[in-house]
Amino acid sequence: MSPLHSSTHLFDPRPDFPLLVSVKRYYDPATQCTDSDALTLVFAHAAGHMKEIWEPCMDELFALVKKNGLKVNDVWSIEAPNHGEAAAMNRRLLEWCYRPIFRTEDYARAIHVVLTNAGTGIDVDFTKRRLVGIGHSFGGLGMLLSPTVSPPIPWTALIAVDVMITAPTPKAITVQNFLAASTEKQVDTWTSLEQAREVMLKKAPWRSWDKRAFEAFSRYGLKPVDSADATGAVTLKTSKMDTAATYRDPHGLRRCYLYLGDLVQHIPVHMVFGAVPDVMEENTRNDIIDVASGGRDKLASLKLVEGAGHLITVTHPKELAGALSDALQAVARSPSQLARL
C-alpha cells in the first residue's frame, strides 16, 4: 500500500463523452507545493493494468522529489474507461460499442475530458496547473494522442514510457494479433484470491514483477466473482475481452507514428525505454527515436533503463522513477508558459 495520501474520483463527462472515467489523486503532505510553478503529474497505464499500478513507482519518485527539492503539487492517475473500477459501470456501452476494438483515441479522450473539466466529479481547474503527462505503453499512446483533441490541454511536457509507435508492417500487425489472441485465451478466474496469487507467481511474467507491483495488482486488479462473497472466487477487474480490444486498435499507434514529428515541435516530449528489446524490438525502438520523432535531437530527453524490458513499470519501478525524476527536473527548469499545439 502506498504511503501517499489518495482519494478516488468518478468523473462523469456525459454527454461530451459517453464513458465514465475513474481517477485517483495522490499527494505527499510533506512535499506538496501549491506554487504556480509547481508540477502536476498525470499518469496513464498500460493495457491490462490499472491506475494503481503506478504506486510503487510513485513512492520511489516522491522519495526523489523530497531529496531533490522538486516542486510537485499532486498526481492524478487516470484509468482507461474500459479498465478497472469504471469498467463495470460502463459495461453495456463497452459490450455494445467498444468490442472487439477499443481505440487508443478513446483513452486520449478520457484524459482530455478530465483535464479540460468537461464533466463533473473533480473540482480542480487544471488549466491553471503546469501539467506533465506520463504514460506507459497503451497509456503513453493515449498521452501522446491527447493533444489532437480540442480544446488543447495545457501540457507543459509529456513523458512516454516504452510506447510502441509503428508503421503498419507485417511484423507489427502480427504482434498486435498475437497479444489480442493470447490475452483472450488466458485464465481469468480463480477459486480464491490465494489461489490466484499462487498460480500467478508460478508463471512468467509475474515472477519478474517487483513485489510491490504484484501486491498492487492483487489488491486493485482482481475482484470477487460474486460481490456478496468476498472470500470466494475472484476474476480480473478488467476483463480479458476489454484488454484484448485495446490491442486490436489498428489506428492509434500508426496515427501517432505519423504525427509525432509535429508534436515534438510544439510540446516537449521525453522518452523512456527499457533497454531490453523483448516486446518491442530494437529496430522498432530506434525507428521511433530516429524516424518518427524527426530525429533524437528533437526529443526533450531520451533514457534507456538497463535491465528493464517493456514491463518496466512493474519490474523496475525504482529505476523508472529515477528516469522520470531526471526528466521532471529538466521540465521544472524550463520556462513555465503553457505549451499548446
MARSETI-202241 format. One line per field, with one value per residue (C-alpha): x negated, y, z negated; residue in three letters. Coordinates in steps of 0.2 Angstrom, whole numbers, always signed. Example, Ala and Ser with C-alpha at 12.3 -4.5 7.8 and 13.67 -1.06 7.14 Angstrom:
2
X = -62:-68
Y = -22:-5
Z = -39:-36
r = ALA:SER
//
This chain:
341
X = +0:-7:-11:-5:+12:+25:+43:+53:+65:+78:+78:+94:+91:+108:+114:+97:+90:+101:+90:+87:+69:+61:+47:+36:+27:+11:+1:-13:-9:-27:-32:-16:-19:-5:-16:-11:-27:-24:-21:-5:-9:+4:+2:+9:+7:+3:+16:+22:+16:+25:+22:+14:+1:-10:-10:-27:-35:-26:-33:-51:-48:-42:-57:-67:-56:-59:-78:-80:-68:-57:-41:-26:-8:+1:+3:+18:+19:+32:+39:+44:+63:+63:+52:+53:+66:+77:+77:+91:+102:+98:+101:+116:+108:+91:+100:+111:+99:+81:+78:+69:+59:+56:+47:+32:+40:+54:+41:+34:+52:+54:+38:+44:+61:+54:+41:+52:+65:+78:+89:+92:+84:+67:+67:+50:+46:+32:+29:+20:+8:-9:-3:-16:-8:-17:-10:-17:-13:+6:+6:-9:+0:+16:+5:-4:+13:+22:+16:+26:+42:+49:+48:+30:+24:+11:-3:-20:-28:-24:-34:-31:-37:-41:-27:-26:-23:-25:-21:-9:-22:-18:-28:-19:-2:-7:-12:+4:+14:+4:+6:+25:+27:+16:+25:+42:+35:+28:+36:+46:+55:+48:+57:+50:+38:+25:+26:+25:+9:+1:+5:-2:-18:-22:-21:-30:-29:-23:-38:-49:-37:-43:-34:-25:-18:-12:-3:+5:+11:+18:+27:+34:+33:+44:+62:+74:+85:+99:+99:+108:+94:+78:+69:+74:+69:+60:+58:+49:+57:+53:+60:+48:+60:+58:+39:+38:+49:+36:+23:+33:+34:+25:+26:+18:+0:-1:+8:-5:-19:-14:-11:-25:-37:-24:-20:-38:-40:-26:-26:-42:-42:-53:-55:-60:-63:-68:-85:-80:-71:-58:-40:-47:-62:-77:-74:-56:-63:-76:-63:-53:-68:-76:-62:-45:-51:-61:-77:-83:-89:-70:-66:-67:-76:-79:-83:-86:-84:-96:-89:-71:-60:-43:-35:-47:-33:-31:-48:-59:-49:-64:-74:-60:-57:-75:-72:-56:-65:-78:-65:-55:-70:-73:-54:-55:-70:-60:-50:-33:-22:-9:-14:+0:+2
Y = +0:+17:+29:+43:+51:+47:+49:+41:+51:+45:+58:+59:+68:+64:+70:+76:+58:+43:+33:+36:+38:+33:+44:+43:+58:+56:+69:+69:+81:+83:+89:+96:+113:+124:+137:+142:+134:+118:+102:+92:+74:+65:+46:+33:+15:+0:-12:-24:-14:-1:+16:+10:+0:+16:+17:+8:+20:+35:+30:+30:+46:+55:+50:+58:+73:+76:+73:+85:+98:+97:+106:+95:+99:+82:+67:+61:+43:+42:+24:+19:+18:+0:-4:-6:+2:+11:-4:-12:+4:+6:-12:-11:+3:-7:-23:-14:-1:-4:-23:-30:-14:-1:+14:+22:+39:+35:+34:+50:+57:+51:+60:+75:+77:+75:+89:+101:+99:+93:+85:+83:+74:+83:+101:+107:+119:+110:+124:+134:+119:+115:+98:+84:+68:+52:+36:+18:+8:+10:+24:+33:+32:+40:+54:+57:+57:+69:+85:+80:+84:+102:+112:+109:+103:+115:+102:+108:+92:+73:+58:+42:+26:+11:+17:+7:+18:+9:+9:-5:-18:-36:-39:-25:-32:-50:-44:-35:-50:-62:-50:-50:-69:-74:-62:-69:-87:-83:-90:-76:-84:-92:-101:-88:-74:-85:-97:-83:-76:-94:-98:-81:-82:-98:-91:-78:-63:-62:-70:-55:-42:-31:-37:-20:-20:-38:-33:-18:-29:-42:-28:-17:-28:-43:-43:-56:-65:-63:-47:-54:-67:-58:-74:-84:-85:-70:-63:-49:-32:-28:-42:-51:-46:-27:-29:-38:-25:-12:-22:-23:-5:-3:+16:+24:+18:+22:+39:+43:+37:+50:+65:+63:+73:+88:+85:+87:+104:+110:+101:+94:+75:+65:+46:+32:+14:-2:-7:-25:-27:-40:-35:-20:-25:-14:-8:-3:+7:+15:+19:+29:+38:+42:+42:+45:+59:+68:+63:+60:+78:+83:+74:+84:+69:+50:+37:+18:+9:-5:-22:-17:-23:-17:-21:-8:+0:-17:-24:-9:+4:+11:+13:+20:+33:+39:+41:+51:+62:+66:+71:+81:+91:+96:+101:+111:+121:+125:+141:+140:+146:+134:+123:+121:+113
Z = +0:+5:-9:+1:-3:+10:+15:+29:+40:+53:+67:+77:+94:+102:+114:+121:+119:+116:+104:+85:+80:+64:+57:+42:+34:+24:+14:+1:-13:-17:+0:+8:+16:+22:+30:+48:+55:+46:+57:+58:+64:+74:+76:+88:+88:+100:+107:+94:+79:+68:+62:+45:+54:+54:+35:+32:+45:+37:+20:+27:+37:+21:+12:+25:+26:+7:+10:+25:+19:+35:+34:+36:+31:+34:+45:+55:+62:+75:+79:+96:+96:+101:+87:+68:+57:+71:+82:+73:+74:+92:+96:+108:+118:+119:+124:+137:+144:+139:+143:+152:+154:+141:+149:+141:+146:+133:+119:+126:+125:+107:+102:+111:+104:+86:+89:+98:+84:+97:+84:+65:+51:+50:+43:+49:+63:+72:+85:+71:+67:+75:+82:+86:+94:+90:+99:+101:+117:+121:+109:+117:+134:+125:+118:+135:+144:+131:+140:+155:+146:+144:+134:+131:+114:+107:+107:+100:+106:+110:+105:+115:+107:+118:+130:+146:+161:+178:+196:+202:+205:+206:+190:+181:+186:+181:+164:+161:+166:+155:+140:+143:+146:+131:+119:+124:+120:+103:+87:+79:+64:+49:+34:+22:+20:+13:+27:+40:+31:+30:+49:+55:+46:+54:+71:+82:+82:+64:+57:+63:+55:+41:+25:+23:+40:+38:+22:+30:+44:+32:+22:+36:+52:+45:+39:+32:+45:+33:+24:+9:+7:+3:-1:+14:+32:+40:+58:+67:+64:+82:+92:+104:+118:+115:+113:+130:+138:+134:+143:+159:+162:+179:+179:+163:+164:+183:+181:+168:+179:+192:+181:+168:+178:+177:+159:+153:+161:+150:+134:+126:+127:+116:+119:+108:+114:+106:+113:+116:+133:+128:+134:+143:+155:+155:+173:+169:+154:+165:+178:+165:+159:+176:+189:+181:+170:+184:+175:+157:+156:+157:+141:+125:+117:+120:+107:+108:+92:+91:+87:+90:+104:+109:+92:+84:+73:+64:+65:+62:+53:+44:+59:+69:+55:+57:+76:+73:+60:+72:+85:+72:+66:+84:+86:+70:+76:+92:+95:+86:+101:+106:+121:+134:+151
r = MET:SER:PRO:LEU:HIS:SER:SER:THR:HIS:LEU:PHE:ASP:PRO:ARG:PRO:ASP:PHE:PRO:LEU:LEU:VAL:SER:VAL:LYS:ARG:TYR:TYR:ASP:PRO:ALA:THR:GLN:CYS:THR:ASP:SER:ASP:ALA:LEU:THR:LEU:VAL:PHE:ALA:HIS:ALA:ALA:GLY:HIS:MET:LYS:GLU:ILE:TRP:GLU:PRO:CYS:MET:ASP:GLU:LEU:PHE:ALA:LEU:VAL:LYS:LYS:ASN:GLY:LEU:LYS:VAL:ASN:ASP:VAL:TRP:SER:ILE:GLU:ALA:PRO:ASN:HIS:GLY:GLU:ALA:ALA:ALA:MET:ASN:ARG:ARG:LEU:LEU:GLU:TRP:CYS:TYR:ARG:PRO:ILE:PHE:ARG:THR:GLU:ASP:TYR:ALA:ARG:ALA:ILE:HIS:VAL:VAL:LEU:THR:ASN:ALA:GLY:THR:GLY:ILE:ASP:VAL:ASP:PHE:THR:LYS:ARG:ARG:LEU:VAL:GLY:ILE:GLY:HIS:SER:PHE:GLY:GLY:LEU:GLY:MET:LEU:LEU:SER:PRO:THR:VAL:SER:PRO:PRO:ILE:PRO:TRP:THR:ALA:LEU:ILE:ALA:VAL:ASP:VAL:MET:ILE:THR:ALA:PRO:THR:PRO:LYS:ALA:ILE:THR:VAL:GLN:ASN:PHE:LEU:ALA:ALA:SER:THR:GLU:LYS:GLN:VAL:ASP:THR:TRP:THR:SER:LEU:GLU:GLN:ALA:ARG:GLU:VAL:MET:LEU:LYS:LYS:ALA:PRO:TRP:ARG:SER:TRP:ASP:LYS:ARG:ALA:PHE:GLU:ALA:PHE:SER:ARG:TYR:GLY:LEU:LYS:PRO:VAL:ASP:SER:ALA:ASP:ALA:THR:GLY:ALA:VAL:THR:LEU:LYS:THR:SER:LYS:MET:ASP:THR:ALA:ALA:THR:TYR:ARG:ASP:PRO:HIS:GLY:LEU:ARG:ARG:CYS:TYR:LEU:TYR:LEU:GLY:ASP:LEU:VAL:GLN:HIS:ILE:PRO:VAL:HIS:MET:VAL:PHE:GLY:ALA:VAL:PRO:ASP:VAL:MET:GLU:GLU:ASN:THR:ARG:ASN:ASP:ILE:ILE:ASP:VAL:ALA:SER:GLY:GLY:ARG:ASP:LYS:LEU:ALA:SER:LEU:LYS:LEU:VAL:GLU:GLY:ALA:GLY:HIS:LEU:ILE:THR:VAL:THR:HIS:PRO:LYS:GLU:LEU:ALA:GLY:ALA:LEU:SER:ASP:ALA:LEU:GLN:ALA:VAL:ALA:ARG:SER:PRO:SER:GLN:LEU:ALA:ARG:LEU
//
